Amino acid sequence: MPRPLASMHLADLGADVIKIEDTRAGDYARSAGAVHGDISYFQLVNRNKRSLTLDLKQAAGVAAFLRLAASADVILEGFRPGVVDKLGIGYQAVCAINPRIVYCAITGYGQDGPYRDRAGHDLNYLGYCGLLDQIGVAGGAPAIPNFQIGDLLGGSLSALVGVLAAVYDARGSGCGRYVDVVMTDAVFAHTIFPLLAVLGLGQALPRGEDVLSGGMPSYGVYATSDGRHLAVSAMEPKFWQMLCTAIDRPDLKPFAFATGAEGQRIRHELETTFATRSFAEWTTLFERVDCCVTPVLRFEENLQNEQLQARGMIVEVAGVKQFAPPFKISELPFEARLPPPGAGEHSEEILRESGFSADEIAGLRAQKVI
């Protein structure tokens, strides 16, 4: 998903994004991504794009790709290192005909280093960069997040930063760039608090014991009497004081930043207090007290959340609910111009726009290149 999501963000911003798929199965996410029913995650990350099928193992397919690349601003690819060069469509081949090209490769481990050729998925990247070891409760195993931190934030958003900076530079200098985005690197570069622990203590604290993972009672998750949870992040003194007043525990006010054994004692006191009322009761109370205590909503509840609704964060495209872009830009309202494309749906249209004649397109089709 890193490349499809990154390119969808660009498409939502108005870019003409051409999704290149093979001439057989196309993007396997069309079918393999339907993990809970008929709707595939393909449908959630491919709006506002056009699809072109190309057989890049044929010389005619490579030639067609390069002809398109000659006028492109950006190429995003997600093969293992070296594959695009073997196909004849790598950065050097494109740069020779389009010096302004921004060519972005998104991989798990990068274009160099001893792991460059290893296979991997999000959990592997989180494991290698040290983050996975930090997620979970004290004394428990590492927790598996139901969210691809490496893929979607490390891969997609880091790629956008590099790509957009390179495009901006190319517009002025006429010189393109090769953008090497590595999902492991991107997550590693944002693990700020574990690094603070290493710099100060010589090692990261065990999961559940650092200030943001359970070591400080003013920052954590607490169960209510009916098994729901509240997110408490009353880290500033004023918020902690307001929290203690709201729950009628003024005796806890001196202990906002307690850690160690004292911190665990205060955490236990909070656990006992929050367990005395229901989720609805606490939610109603804290809606009137602005001290950074909020309900932990179930995901289906989020779809009806008044704040997300007011922000227009849920849209419907081709009958499928999905997320709107996570940025609002003045004078640039979001528009679902195109639904997720069928494989090769726009092949002839794209080739015609790129100067291919009817005979050339017919020839490519006869050779099963498109």
C-alpha atoms as a printed R data frame, in Angstrom:
    type eleno elety resid chain resno       x       y       z
1   ATOM     1    CA   MET     A     1   0.000   0.000   0.000
2   ATOM     2    CA   PRO     A     2   2.821   2.591   0.332
3   ATOM     3    CA   ARG     A     3   2.967   3.485  -3.368
4   ATOM     4    CA   PRO     A     4  -0.800   3.382  -4.021
5   ATOM     5    CA   LEU     A     5  -1.557   5.550  -0.982
6   ATOM     6    CA   ALA     A     6   1.222   8.066  -1.701
7   ATOM     7    CA   SER     A     7   0.118   8.386  -5.325
8   ATOM     8    CA   MET     A     8  -3.541   8.724  -4.295
9   ATOM     9    CA   HIS     A     9  -2.611  11.685  -2.101
10  ATOM    10    CA   LEU     A    10  -0.966  13.239  -5.160
11  ATOM    11    CA   ALA     A    11  -4.006  12.417  -7.295
12  ATOM    12    CA   ASP     A    12  -6.327  13.992  -4.727
13  ATOM    13    CA   LEU     A    13  -4.204  17.142  -5.001
14  ATOM    14    CA   GLY     A    14  -4.816  17.235  -8.745
15  ATOM    15    CA   ALA     A    15  -1.942  15.239 -10.233
16  ATOM    16    CA   ASP     A    16  -2.628  13.046 -13.259
17  ATOM    17    CA   VAL     A    17  -1.610   9.674 -11.818
18  ATOM    18    CA   ILE     A    18  -1.207   6.724 -14.167
19  ATOM    19    CA   LYS     A    19  -1.250   3.366 -12.413
20  ATOM    20    CA   ILE     A    20   0.776   0.828 -14.396
21  ATOM    21    CA   GLU     A    21  -0.276  -2.791 -13.929
22  ATOM    22    CA   ASP     A    22   0.792  -6.014 -15.591
23  ATOM    23    CA   THR     A    23  -1.290  -7.465 -18.375
24  ATOM    24    CA   ARG     A    24  -2.350 -10.585 -16.486
25  ATOM    25    CA   ALA     A    25  -3.627 -10.288 -12.903
26  ATOM    26    CA   GLY     A    26  -3.002  -6.568 -12.583
27  ATOM    27    CA   ASP     A    27  -2.619  -5.257  -9.058
28  ATOM    28    CA   TYR     A    28  -3.106  -8.333  -6.868
29  ATOM    29    CA   ALA     A    29  -4.768  -6.150  -4.232
30  ATOM    30    CA   ARG     A    30  -7.839  -6.118  -6.489
31  ATOM    31    CA   SER     A    31  -8.664  -9.580  -5.179
32  ATOM    32    CA   ALA     A    32  -6.250 -10.379  -2.348
33  ATOM    33    CA   GLY     A    33  -7.153  -7.158  -0.573
34  ATOM    34    CA   ALA     A    34 -10.751  -8.238   0.075
35  ATOM    35    CA   VAL     A    35 -10.002  -9.678   3.518
36  ATOM    36    CA   HIS     A    36 -13.382  -9.070   5.199
37  ATOM    37    CA   GLY     A    37 -15.928  -9.297   2.397
38  ATOM    38    CA   ASP     A    38 -16.381  -7.964  -1.112
39  ATOM    39    CA   ILE     A    39 -14.609  -4.634  -0.653
40  ATOM    40    CA   SER     A    40 -10.860  -4.690  -1.228
41  ATOM    41    CA   TYR     A    41  -8.382  -2.215   0.179
42  ATOM    42    CA   PHE     A    42  -7.573  -1.584  -3.489
43  ATOM    43    CA   GLN     A    43 -10.757   0.475  -3.604
44  ATOM    44    CA   LEU     A    44  -9.611   2.640  -0.698
45  ATOM    45    CA   VAL     A    45  -6.231   3.713  -2.111
46  ATOM    46    CA   ASN     A    46  -6.729   4.065  -5.863
47  ATOM    47    CA   ARG     A    47  -9.319   6.761  -6.548
48  ATOM    48    CA   ASN     A    48  -8.557   9.625  -8.952
49  ATOM    49    CA   LYS     A    49  -6.120   7.499 -10.979
50  ATOM    50    CA   ARG     A    50  -6.091   6.055 -14.459
51  ATOM    51    CA   SER     A    51  -4.876   2.524 -15.237
52  ATOM    52    CA   LEU     A    52  -2.551   1.413 -18.009
53  ATOM    53    CA   THR     A    53  -1.555  -2.224 -18.430
54  ATOM    54    CA   LEU     A    54   1.962  -2.857 -19.764
55  ATOM    55    CA   ASP     A    55   4.075  -5.976 -20.152
56  ATOM    56    CA   LEU     A    56   7.464  -4.651 -19.065
57  ATOM    57    CA   LYS     A    57   9.156  -7.930 -19.944
58  ATOM    58    CA   GLN     A    58   8.680  -7.155 -23.618
59  ATOM    59    CA   ALA     A    59  10.856  -4.611 -25.416
60  ATOM    60    CA   ALA     A    60   7.780  -2.894 -26.809
61  ATOM    61    CA   GLY     A    61   6.397  -2.483 -23.284
62  ATOM    62    CA   VAL     A    62   9.653  -0.955 -22.067
63  ATOM    63    CA   ALA     A    63   9.700   1.389 -25.056
64  ATOM    64    CA   ALA     A    64   6.129   2.471 -24.326
65  ATOM    65    CA   PHE     A    65   6.991   3.089 -20.673
66  ATOM    66    CA   LEU     A    66   9.986   5.259 -21.570
67  ATOM    67    CA   ARG     A    67   7.909   7.207 -24.071
68  ATOM    68    CA   LEU     A    68   5.457   8.033 -21.308
69  ATOM    69    CA   ALA     A    69   8.245   8.738 -18.826
70  ATOM    70    CA   ALA     A    70   9.768  11.319 -21.154
71  ATOM    71    CA   SER     A    71   7.070  13.806 -20.176
72  ATOM    72    CA   ALA     A    72   6.394  12.676 -16.607
73  ATOM    73    CA   ASP     A    73   7.230  14.618 -13.449
74  ATOM    74    CA   VAL     A    74   7.385  11.679 -11.020
75  ATOM    75    CA   ILE     A    75   7.799   7.917 -11.081
76  ATOM    76    CA   LEU     A    76   6.982   5.858  -7.975
77  ATOM    77    CA   GLU     A    77   8.115   2.241  -7.853
78  ATOM    78    CA   GLY     A    78   8.101  -0.490  -5.235
79  ATOM    79    CA   PHE     A    79  10.162  -3.365  -6.625
80  ATOM    80    CA   ARG     A    80  13.123  -4.835  -4.795
81  ATOM    81    CA   PRO     A    81  16.397  -2.981  -5.492
82  ATOM    82    CA   GLY     A    82  17.750  -3.557  -8.990
83  ATOM    83    CA   VAL     A    83  14.555  -4.884 -10.587
84  ATOM    84    CA   VAL     A    84  13.673  -1.717 -12.519
85  ATOM    85    CA   ASP     A    85  17.237  -1.525 -13.854
86  ATOM    86    CA   LYS     A    86  16.999  -5.116 -15.106
87  ATOM    87    CA   LEU     A    87  13.736  -4.246 -16.828
88  ATOM    88    CA   GLY     A    88  15.377  -1.241 -18.479
89  ATOM    89    CA   ILE     A    89  13.174   1.390 -16.831
90  ATOM    90    CA   GLY     A    90  15.375   2.474 -13.917
91  ATOM    91    CA   TYR     A    91  16.396   5.976 -12.930
92  ATOM    92    CA   GLN     A    92  19.392   6.221 -15.250
93  ATOM    93    CA   ALA     A    93  17.376   5.049 -18.262
94  ATOM    94    CA   VAL     A    94  14.611   7.580 -17.582
95  ATOM    95    CA   CYS     A    95  16.969  10.403 -16.603
96  ATOM    96    CA   ALA     A    96  18.742  10.056 -19.963
97  ATOM    97    CA   ILE     A    97  15.546  11.078 -21.753
98  ATOM    98    CA   ASN     A    98  13.986  13.239 -19.024
99  ATOM    99    CA   PRO     A    99  16.614  15.005 -16.862
100 ATOM   100    CA   ARG     A   100  13.888  16.596 -14.696
101 ATOM   101    CA   ILE     A   101  12.380  13.293 -13.574
102 ATOM   102    CA   VAL     A   102  11.852  12.668  -9.851
103 ATOM   103    CA   TYR     A   103  12.207   8.915  -9.463
104 ATOM   104    CA   CYS     A   104  11.131   7.565  -6.083
105 ATOM   105    CA   ALA     A   105  11.764   4.009  -4.894
106 ATOM   106    CA   ILE     A   106   9.949   2.871  -1.740
107 ATOM   107    CA   THR     A   107  11.452  -0.250  -0.179
108 ATOM   108    CA   GLY     A   108  11.690  -1.954   3.172
109 ATOM   109    CA   TYR     A   109  15.454  -1.707   3.622
110 ATOM   110    CA   GLY     A   110  16.801   0.615   0.923
111 ATOM   111    CA   GLN     A   111  18.999   0.538  -2.141
112 ATOM   112    CA   ASP     A   112  22.147  -0.329  -0.186
113 ATOM   113    CA   GLY     A   113  23.156  -2.032   3.037
114 ATOM   114    CA   PRO     A   114  23.287  -5.738   3.926
115 ATOM   115    CA   TYR     A   115  19.485  -6.117   4.065
116 ATOM   116    CA   ARG     A   116  18.720  -4.489   0.692
117 ATOM   117    CA   ASP     A   117  17.576  -7.714  -0.986
118 ATOM   118    CA   ARG     A   118  15.549  -9.142   1.895
119 ATOM   119    CA   ALA     A   119  11.806  -9.537   1.706
120 ATOM   120    CA   GLY     A   120   9.720  -7.918   4.400
121 ATOM   121    CA   HIS     A   121   6.417  -6.523   5.559
122 ATOM   122    CA   ASP     A   122   5.427  -3.861   8.056
123 ATOM   123    CA   LEU     A   123   5.954  -6.017  11.127
124 ATOM   124    CA   ASN     A   124   9.501  -6.840   9.994
125 ATOM   125    CA   TYR     A   125  10.377  -3.167   9.557
126 ATOM   126    CA   LEU     A   126   8.974  -2.311  12.999
127 ATOM   127    CA   GLY     A   127  10.999  -5.173  14.461
128 ATOM   128    CA   TYR     A   128  14.277  -4.092  12.900
129 ATOM   129    CA   CYS     A   129  13.935  -0.425  13.847
130 ATOM   130    CA   GLY     A   130  13.218  -1.194  17.514
131 ATOM   131    CA   LEU     A   131   9.689   0.191  17.652
132 ATOM   132    CA   LEU     A   132   7.891  -3.149  17.912
133 ATOM   133    CA   ASP     A   133   9.812  -3.985  21.086
134 ATOM   134    CA   GLN     A   134   8.461  -0.760  22.636
135 ATOM   135    CA   ILE     A   135   4.761  -1.408  21.943
136 ATOM   136    CA   GLY     A   136   2.749  -3.312  24.541
137 ATOM   137    CA   VAL     A   137   2.094  -3.549  28.268
138 ATOM   138    CA   ALA     A   138   4.686  -4.140  30.945
139 ATOM   139    CA   GLY     A   139   5.604  -7.789  31.216
140 ATOM   140    CA   GLY     A   140   3.726  -8.740  28.054
141 ATOM   141    CA   ALA     A   141   4.766  -9.624  24.534
142 ATOM   142    CA   PRO     A   142   5.153  -6.941  21.851
143 ATOM   143    CA   ALA     A   143   1.722  -5.821  20.636
144 ATOM   144    CA   ILE     A   144   0.871  -6.056  16.945
145 ATOM   145    CA   PRO     A   145  -0.710  -2.780  15.756
146 ATOM   146    CA   ASN     A   146  -3.680  -3.027  13.394
147 ATOM   147    CA   PHE     A   147  -2.115  -0.217  11.424
148 ATOM   148    CA   GLN     A   148   0.860  -0.370   9.091
149 ATOM   149    CA   ILE     A   149   3.108   2.244  10.683
150 ATOM   150    CA   GLY     A   150   6.035   1.506   8.372
151 ATOM   151    CA   ASP     A   151   3.996   1.140   5.201
152 ATOM   152    CA   LEU     A   152   1.553   3.990   5.499
153 ATOM   153    CA   LEU     A   153   3.372   6.640   7.515
154 ATOM   154    CA   GLY     A   154   6.952   5.556   6.930
155 ATOM   155    CA   GLY     A   155   6.459   4.665   3.276
156 ATOM   156    CA   SER     A   156   3.655   6.867   1.990
157 ATOM   157    CA   LEU     A   157   4.113  10.149   3.851
158 ATOM   158    CA   SER     A   158   7.923  10.092   3.896
159 ATOM   159    CA   ALA     A   159   7.836   9.505   0.149
160 ATOM   160    CA   LEU     A   160   5.565  12.502  -0.348
161 ATOM   161    CA   VAL     A   161   7.950  14.787   1.530
162 ATOM   162    CA   GLY     A   162  10.909  13.677  -0.588
163 ATOM   163    CA   VAL     A   163   9.004  13.694  -3.864
164 ATOM   164    CA   LEU     A   164   7.416  17.107  -3.438
165 ATOM   165    CA   ALA     A   165  10.721  18.671  -2.347
166 ATOM   166    CA   ALA     A   166  12.450  17.161  -5.376
167 ATOM   167    CA   VAL     A   167   9.705  18.291  -7.771
168 ATOM   168    CA   TYR     A   168   9.928  21.821  -6.402
169 ATOM   169    CA   ASP     A   169  13.700  21.795  -6.917
170 ATOM   170    CA   ALA     A   170  13.418  20.321 -10.419
171 ATOM   171    CA   ARG     A   171  11.038  23.076 -11.476
172 ATOM   172    CA   GLY     A   172  13.740  25.640 -10.754
173 ATOM   173    CA   SER     A   173  16.958  23.785 -11.503
174 ATOM   174    CA   GLY     A   174  15.856  21.524 -14.348
175 ATOM   175    CA   CYS     A   175  17.581  18.693 -12.510
176 ATOM   176    CA   GLY     A   176  15.632  15.717 -11.237
177 ATOM   177    CA   ARG     A   177  16.423  13.542  -8.237
178 ATOM   178    CA   TYR     A   178  16.456   9.916  -7.181
179 ATOM   179    CA   VAL     A   179  14.475   9.609  -3.933
180 ATOM   180    CA   ASP     A   180  15.358   6.516  -1.892
181 ATOM   181    CA   VAL     A   181  12.613   6.048   0.728
182 ATOM   182    CA   VAL     A   182  13.078   3.243   3.238
183 ATOM   183    CA   MET     A   183  10.256   2.178   5.515
184 ATOM   184    CA   THR     A   184  12.571   0.903   8.248
185 ATOM   185    CA   ASP     A   185  14.565   4.157   8.189
186 ATOM   186    CA   ALA     A   186  11.432   6.306   8.242
187 ATOM   187    CA   VAL     A   187  10.036   4.691  11.388
188 ATOM   188    CA   PHE     A   188  13.447   4.548  13.066
189 ATOM   189    CA   ALA     A   189  13.967   8.283  12.464
190 ATOM   190    CA   HIS     A   190  10.822   9.071  14.479
191 ATOM   191    CA   THR     A   191  11.372   6.893  17.577
192 ATOM   192    CA   ILE     A   192  12.231   9.954  19.658
193 ATOM   193    CA   PHE     A   193  11.453   8.772  23.196
194 ATOM   194    CA   PRO     A   194  13.311   5.447  22.982
195 ATOM   195    CA   LEU     A   195  16.345   7.388  21.759
196 ATOM   196    CA   LEU     A   196  16.026   9.799  24.685
197 ATOM   197    CA   ALA     A   197  16.133   6.823  27.039
198 ATOM   198    CA   VAL     A   198  19.220   5.398  25.347
199 ATOM   199    CA   LEU     A   199  21.003   8.749  25.448
200 ATOM   200    CA   GLY     A   200  20.167   9.283  29.114
201 ATOM   201    CA   LEU     A   201  20.246   5.759  30.517
202 ATOM   202    CA   GLY     A   202  22.302   3.760  28.051
203 ATOM   203    CA   GLN     A   203  19.362   1.605  26.998
204 ATOM   204    CA   ALA     A   204  15.689   1.821  26.072
205 ATOM   205    CA   LEU     A   205  13.257   1.162  28.889
206 ATOM   206    CA   PRO     A   206  11.200  -2.042  28.660
207 ATOM   207    CA   ARG     A   207   7.791  -1.672  27.056
208 ATOM   208    CA   GLY     A   208   5.236  -0.366  29.480
209 ATOM   209    CA   GLU     A   209   7.813   1.472  31.575
210 ATOM   210    CA   ASP     A   210   8.796   4.576  29.598
211 ATOM   211    CA   VAL     A   211   6.901   7.814  30.214
212 ATOM   212    CA   LEU     A   212   4.648   7.334  27.177
213 ATOM   213    CA   SER     A   213   4.126   3.592  27.446
214 ATOM   214    CA   GLY     A   214   2.864   3.255  31.005
215 ATOM   215    CA   GLY     A   215   5.581   4.568  33.276
216 ATOM   216    CA   MET     A   216   3.782   7.801  34.129
217 ATOM   217    CA   PRO     A   217   0.199   7.633  35.511
218 ATOM   218    CA   SER     A   218  -0.873  10.891  33.838
219 ATOM   219    CA   TYR     A   219  -0.458   9.272  30.414
220 ATOM   220    CA   GLY     A   220  -2.237   5.990  29.835
221 ATOM   221    CA   VAL     A   221  -5.375   3.982  29.162
222 ATOM   222    CA   TYR     A   222  -7.799   3.155  31.968
223 ATOM   223    CA   ALA     A   223 -10.717   0.718  32.068
224 ATOM   224    CA   THR     A   224 -14.222   1.738  33.080
225 ATOM   225    CA   SER     A   225 -16.704  -0.365  35.033
226 ATOM   226    CA   ASP     A   226 -18.228  -1.786  31.837
227 ATOM   227    CA   GLY     A   227 -14.997  -2.808  30.160
228 ATOM   228    CA   ARG     A   228 -14.551   0.234  27.936
229 ATOM   229    CA   HIS     A   229 -11.534   2.533  28.181
230 ATOM   230    CA   LEU     A   230 -10.521   6.165  28.557
231 ATOM   231    CA   ALA     A   231  -7.383   7.767  27.143
232 ATOM   232    CA   VAL     A   232  -5.727   9.946  29.775
233 ATOM   233    CA   SER     A   233  -2.982  12.339  28.683
234 ATOM   234    CA   ALA     A   234  -3.124  14.980  31.419
235 ATOM   235    CA   MET     A   235   0.622  15.561  31.292
236 ATOM   236    CA   GLU     A   236   0.714  19.293  32.000
237 ATOM   237    CA   PRO     A   237   0.265  20.214  35.696
238 ATOM   238    CA   LYS     A   238  -2.898  22.253  35.057
239 ATOM   239    CA   PHE     A   239  -4.576  19.328  33.298
240 ATOM   240    CA   TRP     A   240  -3.543  16.890  36.041
241 ATOM   241    CA   GLN     A   241  -4.941  19.181  38.706
242 ATOM   242    CA   MET     A   242  -8.247  19.448  36.813
243 ATOM   243    CA   LEU     A   243  -8.372  15.665  36.363
244 ATOM   244    CA   CYS     A   244  -7.849  14.983  40.060
245 ATOM   245    CA   THR     A   245 -10.577  17.486  40.950
246 ATOM   246    CA   ALA     A   246 -12.990  15.993  38.389
247 ATOM   247    CA   ILE     A   247 -12.621  12.451  39.727
248 ATOM   248    CA   ASP     A   248 -12.748  13.661  43.348
249 ATOM   249    CA   ARG     A   249  -9.208  12.548  44.132
250 ATOM   250    CA   PRO     A   250  -7.458  15.723  45.313
251 ATOM   251    CA   ASP     A   251  -4.996  13.530  47.216
252 ATOM   252    CA   LEU     A   252  -3.393  12.566  43.884
253 ATOM   253    CA   LYS     A   253  -2.571  16.119  42.811
254 ATOM   254    CA   PRO     A   254   1.101  16.067  43.957
255 ATOM   255    CA   PHE     A   255   1.893  13.008  41.841
256 ATOM   256    CA   ALA     A   256   1.470  14.121  38.217
257 ATOM   257    CA   PHE     A   257   4.986  13.090  37.238
258 ATOM   258    CA   ALA     A   258   5.447  10.123  39.518
259 ATOM   259    CA   THR     A   259   7.456   7.266  38.050
260 ATOM   260    CA   GLY     A   260   8.827   3.958  39.249
261 ATOM   261    CA   ALA     A   261   7.123   2.300  42.221
262 ATOM   262    CA   GLU     A   262   5.388   5.543  43.191
263 ATOM   263    CA   GLY     A   263   4.091   5.957  39.650
264 ATOM   264    CA   GLN     A   264   2.698   2.439  39.665
265 ATOM   265    CA   ARG     A   265   0.965   3.113  42.996
266 ATOM   266    CA   ILE     A   266  -0.744   6.204  41.565
267 ATOM   267    CA   ARG     A   267  -1.662   4.315  38.414
268 ATOM   268    CA   HIS     A   268  -3.349   1.647  40.549
269 ATOM   269    CA   GLU     A   269  -5.296   4.369  42.371
270 ATOM   270    CA   LEU     A   270  -6.495   5.748  39.048
271 ATOM   271    CA   GLU     A   271  -7.424   2.274  37.830
272 ATOM   272    CA   THR     A   272  -9.528   1.732  40.944
273 ATOM   273    CA   THR     A   273 -11.244   5.107  40.573
274 ATOM   274    CA   PHE     A   274 -12.045   4.799  36.862
275 ATOM   275    CA   ALA     A   275 -13.471   1.325  37.464
276 ATOM   276    CA   THR     A   276 -16.229   2.811  39.636
277 ATOM   277    CA   ARG     A   277 -18.223   4.363  36.772
278 ATOM   278    CA   SER     A   278 -19.315   3.373  33.279
279 ATOM   279    CA   PHE     A   279 -17.839   4.527  30.007
280 ATOM   280    CA   ALA     A   280 -20.883   6.712  29.303
281 ATOM   281    CA   GLU     A   281 -20.754   8.329  32.744
282 ATOM   282    CA   TRP     A   282 -17.075   9.214  32.487
283 ATOM   283    CA   THR     A   283 -17.463  10.411  28.889
284 ATOM   284    CA   THR     A   284 -20.270  12.750  29.904
285 ATOM   285    CA   LEU     A   285 -18.222  14.080  32.803
286 ATOM   286    CA   PHE     A   286 -15.068  14.753  30.806
287 ATOM   287    CA   GLU     A   287 -16.942  16.485  28.011
288 ATOM   288    CA   ARG     A   288 -17.334  19.285  30.575
289 ATOM   289    CA   VAL     A   289 -13.739  19.167  31.843
290 ATOM   290    CA   ASP     A   290 -11.027  20.162  29.379
291 ATOM   291    CA   CYS     A   291  -8.172  18.111  30.834
292 ATOM   292    CA   CYS     A   292  -7.126  15.774  27.992
293 ATOM   293    CA   VAL     A   293  -9.242  12.773  29.003
294 ATOM   294    CA   THR     A   294 -11.213  11.287  26.110
295 ATOM   295    CA   PRO     A   295 -13.123   8.102  25.303
296 ATOM   296    CA   VAL     A   296 -11.383   5.302  23.452
297 ATOM   297    CA   LEU     A   297 -13.869   4.934  20.627
298 ATOM   298    CA   ARG     A   298 -14.432   1.754  18.686
299 ATOM   299    CA   PHE     A   299 -13.598   2.193  15.043
300 ATOM   300    CA   GLU     A   300 -17.197   1.927  13.852
301 ATOM   301    CA   GLU     A   301 -18.065   4.677  16.329
302 ATOM   302    CA   ASN     A   302 -15.409   6.884  14.762
303 ATOM   303    CA   LEU     A   303 -17.256   6.819  11.456
304 ATOM   304    CA   GLN     A   304 -20.065   8.740  13.190
305 ATOM   305    CA   ASN     A   305 -17.838  10.944  15.326
306 ATOM   306    CA   GLU     A   306 -19.039  14.541  15.205
307 ATOM   307    CA   GLN     A   307 -15.542  16.007  14.883
308 ATOM   308    CA   LEU     A   308 -14.535  13.735  11.997
309 ATOM   309    CA   GLN     A   309 -17.912  14.335  10.378
310 ATOM   310    CA   ALA     A   310 -17.480  18.099  10.682
311 ATOM   311    CA   ARG     A   311 -14.043  17.796   9.087
312 ATOM   312    CA   GLY     A   312 -15.515  15.828   6.195
313 ATOM   313    CA   MET     A   313 -13.128  12.943   6.798
314 ATOM   314    CA   ILE     A   314 -15.476  10.242   5.481
315 ATOM   315    CA   VAL     A   315 -16.442  10.383   1.817
316 ATOM   316    CA   GLU     A   316 -18.166   7.975  -0.523
317 ATOM   317    CA   VAL     A   317 -16.583   7.088  -3.856
318 ATOM   318    CA   ALA     A   318 -18.331   4.676  -6.224
319 ATOM   319    CA   GLY     A   319 -20.576   3.540  -3.382
320 ATOM   320    CA   VAL     A   320 -17.689   2.780  -0.988
321 ATOM   321    CA   LYS     A   321 -17.070   4.778   2.181
322 ATOM   322    CA   GLN     A   322 -13.456   5.819   2.551
323 ATOM   323    CA   PHE     A   323 -11.179   8.430   4.060
324 ATOM   324    CA   ALA     A   324 -10.922  11.932   2.701
325 ATOM   325    CA   PRO     A   325  -7.435  13.459   2.337
326 ATOM   326    CA   PRO     A   326  -5.886  14.279   5.731
327 ATOM   327    CA   PHE     A   327  -5.056  17.832   4.679
328 ATOM   328    CA   LYS     A   328  -7.245  20.806   3.882
329 ATOM   329    CA   ILE     A   329  -5.791  23.356   1.448
330 ATOM   330    CA   SER     A   330  -7.506  26.647   0.774
331 ATOM   331    CA   GLU     A   331  -8.898  27.089  -2.727
332 ATOM   332    CA   LEU     A   332  -8.379  23.357  -3.359
333 ATOM   333    CA   PRO     A   333 -11.468  21.418  -2.286
334 ATOM   334    CA   PHE     A   334 -11.284  17.645  -2.440
335 ATOM   335    CA   GLU     A   335 -12.962  16.106  -5.465
336 ATOM   336    CA   ALA     A   336 -13.434  12.431  -6.270
337 ATOM   337    CA   ARG     A   337 -12.883  12.865 -10.000
338 ATOM   338    CA   LEU     A   338 -12.450   9.185 -10.800
339 ATOM   339    CA   PRO     A   339 -13.384   5.943  -9.059
340 ATOM   340    CA   PRO     A   340 -10.695   3.264  -8.659
341 ATOM   341    CA   PRO     A   341  -9.924   2.176 -12.236
342 ATOM   342    CA   GLY     A   342 -10.376  -1.205 -13.823
343 ATOM   343    CA   ALA     A   343  -7.113  -2.846 -14.865
344 ATOM   344    CA   GLY     A   344  -6.108  -1.222 -18.153
345 ATOM   345    CA   GLU     A   345  -9.314   0.794 -18.268
346 ATOM   346    CA   HIS     A   346  -7.537   3.863 -19.637
347 ATOM   347    CA   SER     A   347  -4.751   2.225 -21.648
348 ATOM   348    CA   GLU     A   348  -5.787   3.473 -25.079
349 ATOM   349    CA   GLU     A   349  -6.756   6.906 -23.755
350 ATOM   350    CA   ILE     A   350  -3.371   7.378 -22.059
351 ATOM   351    CA   LEU     A   351  -1.411   6.187 -25.080
352 ATOM   352    CA   ARG     A   352  -3.357   8.446 -27.446
353 ATOM   353    CA   GLU     A   353  -2.669  11.440 -25.216
354 ATOM   354    CA   SER     A   354   1.021  10.528 -25.283
355 ATOM   355    CA   GLY     A   355   1.159  10.611 -29.063
356 ATOM   356    CA   PHE     A   356   0.697   6.940 -29.948
357 ATOM   357    CA   SER     A   357  -1.125   6.445 -33.235
358 ATOM   358    CA   ALA     A   358  -4.077   4.115 -33.667
359 ATOM   359    CA   ASP     A   359  -1.831   1.692 -35.579
360 ATOM   360    CA   GLU     A   360   0.782   1.734 -32.825
361 ATOM   361    CA   ILE     A   361  -1.838   1.035 -30.166
362 ATOM   362    CA   ALA     A   362  -3.299  -1.773 -32.249
363 ATOM   363    CA   GLY     A   363   0.191  -3.215 -32.648
364 ATOM   364    CA   LEU     A   364   0.808  -3.148 -28.903
365 ATOM   365    CA   ARG     A   365  -2.509  -4.827 -28.300
366 ATOM   366    CA   ALA     A   366  -1.749  -7.495 -30.902
367 ATOM   367    CA   GLN     A   367   1.539  -8.244 -29.150
368 ATOM   368    CA   LYS     A   368  -0.297  -8.372 -25.825
369 ATOM   369    CA   VAL     A   369   1.908  -5.579 -24.511
370 ATOM   370    CA   ILE     A   370  -1.131  -3.683 -23.220
